[in-house]
Amino acid sequence: MQNASFVILYVDSPAASCRFYRALLGAEPVETSPTFALFALKSGIMLGLWSRHTVQPGAEAVGGGGELGMPVGSADQVDAIHREWKEQGITILQEPVDLDFGRTFVAADPDSHRLRVFAPTEV
């Protein structure tokens, strides 16, 4: 089986999404063009932001159909990131909550792609 190492999100404005993720990740993109931006994440995954207006073949889906999961080391980190993002004006879809798998909250990027921050429960 091939190694999946890229996540591509279809976005309305690659420039606006690039600014959002640059601030969110605290990182510069490794590639940009008018229709695409690419970030190399610390995990080794590549995050691409591709214009939904120019992707070939055309994509019909819009944001909200999946999540980018971002694990952190503790419930306190979940709460701290939530406070930071809320102060930055990032849309929060779910306030911090304890679920079966751990402490979590969900935010949204400018295209309504879901961003889940979570601290897994230790077993």
PANUKE-504761 format. One line per field, with one value per residue (C-alpha): residue in one letter; chain; x negated, y negated, z negated. Coordinates in nm, 4 decimals, always signed. Example, Ala and Ser with C-alpha at 12.3 -4.5 7.8 and 13.67 -1.06 7.14 Angstrom:
2
rest: c(A, S)
kette: c(A, A)
X: c(-1.2300, -1.3670)
Y: c(+0.4500, +0.1060)
Z: c(-0.7800, -0.7140)
REM end
This chain:
123
rest: c(M, Q, N, A, S, F, V, I, L, Y, V, D, S, P, A, A, S, C, R, F, Y, R, A, L, L, G, A, E, P, V, E, T, S, P, T, F, A, L, F, A, L, K, S, G, I, M, L, G, L, W, S, R, H, T, V, Q, P, G, A, E, A, V, G, G, G, G, E, L, G, M, P, V, G, S, A, D, Q, V, D, A, I, H, R, E, W, K, E, Q, G, I, T, I, L, Q, E, P, V, D, L, D, F, G, R, T, F, V, A, A, D, P, D, S, H, R, L, R, V, F, A, P, T, E, V)
kette: c(A, A, A, A, A, A, A, A, A, A, A, A, A, A, A, A, A, A, A, A, A, A, A, A, A, A, A, A, A, A, A, A, A, A, A, A, A, A, A, A, A, A, A, A, A, A, A, A, A, A, A, A, A, A, A, A, A, A, A, A, A, A, A, A, A, A, A, A, A, A, A, A, A, A, A, A, A, A, A, A, A, A, A, A, A, A, A, A, A, A, A, A, A, A, A, A, A, A, A, A, A, A, A, A, A, A, A, A, A, A, A, A, A, A, A, A, A, A, A, A, A, A, A)
X: c(+0.0000, -0.1158, -0.1947, +0.0683, -0.1213, +0.0813, +0.4103, +0.5651, +0.8431, +1.0450, +1.0721, +1.2447, +0.9349, +0.5928, +0.4407, +0.6913, +0.6605, +0.2812, +0.2917, +0.5241, +0.3062, -0.0178, +0.1115, +0.2693, -0.0381, -0.3008, -0.4717, -0.5408, -0.4124, -0.6730, -0.4938, -0.2429, -0.0748, +0.2479, +0.4401, +0.2475, +0.0511, -0.1372, -0.2484, -0.4886, -0.3488, -0.5698, -0.4039, -0.5407, -0.1998, -0.1787, +0.1273, +0.2363, +0.4896, +0.6188, +0.8647, +1.1969, +1.2592, +0.9594, +0.9018, +0.9128, +1.1221, +1.3721, +1.4737, +1.8311, +1.7769, +1.7285, +1.5867, +1.7278, +1.7205, +1.4117, +1.1699, +0.8044, +0.7179, +0.4514, +0.3503, +0.1912, +0.0398, +0.2961, +0.6478, +0.4957, +0.3362, +0.6747, +0.8257, +0.5335, +0.5463, +0.9233, +0.8782, +0.6085, +0.8145, +1.1268, +0.9314, +0.8070, +1.1662, +1.1507, +1.4983, +1.5579, +1.8054, +1.7789, +1.6585, +1.4117, +1.5760, +1.4711, +1.5702, +1.4953, +1.1574, +1.0474, +1.0785, +1.1556, +1.2960, +1.3745, +1.3107, +1.3566, +1.1290, +1.2578, +1.4031, +1.5762, +1.3201, +1.3334, +1.0246, +1.0362, +0.7868, +0.7807, +0.5900, +0.6420, +0.7460, +0.4652, +0.5604)
Y: c(+0.0000, -0.3526, -0.5958, -0.8715, -1.1872, -1.4729, -1.6290, -1.8645, -2.1039, -2.2736, -2.6414, -2.9484, -3.1697, -3.0060, -3.3427, -3.3948, -3.0328, -3.0582, -3.3609, -3.1722, -2.8596, -3.0619, -3.2251, -2.9048, -2.6875, -2.9550, -2.8379, -2.9634, -2.7713, -2.5791, -2.6580, -2.9203, -3.0205, -3.2052, -2.8748, -2.6681, -2.6819, -2.3999, -2.3640, -2.1001, -2.0039, -1.8910, -1.5478, -1.4981, -1.5446, -1.7998, -2.0283, -2.1652, -2.4432, -2.4233, -2.6619, -2.4803, -2.6900, -2.5494, -2.1969, -1.9295, -1.7260, -1.9657, -1.9068, -1.9387, -1.9087, -2.2092, -2.2290, -2.0458, -1.6920, -1.5895, -1.7077, -1.7859, -1.6282, -1.7967, -1.5963, -1.7762, -1.6483, -1.7507, -1.8736, -2.2008, -2.2485, -2.1912, -2.4658, -2.7039, -2.6631, -2.7106, -3.0415, -3.1563, -3.0697, -3.2290, -3.5499, -3.5436, -3.5319, -3.1778, -3.0250, -2.7706, -2.4944, -2.3020, -2.4404, -2.2244, -1.9051, -1.5699, -1.2834, -0.9109, -0.9596, -1.2676, -1.6459, -1.8209, -2.1217, -2.1899, -2.5081, -2.5970, -2.7537, -3.0197, -2.7465, -2.5613, -2.2782, -2.1369, -2.1591, -1.9251, -1.9806, -1.6941, -1.5385, -1.1629, -0.9976, -0.7856, -0.4204)
Z: c(+0.0000, +0.0752, -0.2062, -0.2318, -0.3240, -0.1719, -0.2805, -0.0257, -0.1259, +0.1474, +0.0551, +0.1934, +0.1722, +0.1417, +0.0410, -0.2440, -0.3578, -0.3419, -0.5751, -0.8133, -0.8279, -0.8436, -1.1630, -1.2978, -1.2410, -1.3029, -0.9852, -0.6353, -0.3332, -0.1340, +0.1920, +0.3068, +0.6295, +0.7075, +0.6940, +0.4368, +0.1099, -0.0619, -0.4236, -0.5588, -0.9002, -1.1892, -1.1682, -0.8169, -0.6550, -0.3740, -0.3897, -0.0532, -0.0004, +0.3566, +0.5190, +0.5451, +0.8566, +1.0477, +0.9126, +1.1840, +1.1978, +1.0437, +0.6826, +0.5663, +0.1924, -0.0324, -0.3860, -0.6844, -0.5461, -0.7445, -1.0108, -1.0593, -1.3942, -1.6059, -1.9139, -2.2078, -2.5309, -2.7914, -2.8604, -2.9829, -2.6385, -2.4752, -2.6897, -2.6309, -2.2525, -2.2622, -2.4472, -2.2005, -1.8942, -2.0374, -2.1098, -1.7484, -1.6261, -1.4890, -1.4624, -1.7384, -1.6469, -1.9749, -2.3059, -2.5036, -2.6240, -2.7673, -2.5358, -2.5448, -2.3740, -2.5722, -2.6010, -2.2723, -2.0907, -1.7266, -1.5272, -1.1603, -0.9009, -0.6560, -0.4299, -0.7174, -0.7277, -1.0791, -1.3025, -1.6043, -1.8856, -2.1360, -2.4219, -2.4180, -2.7416, -2.8792, -2.9170)
REM end
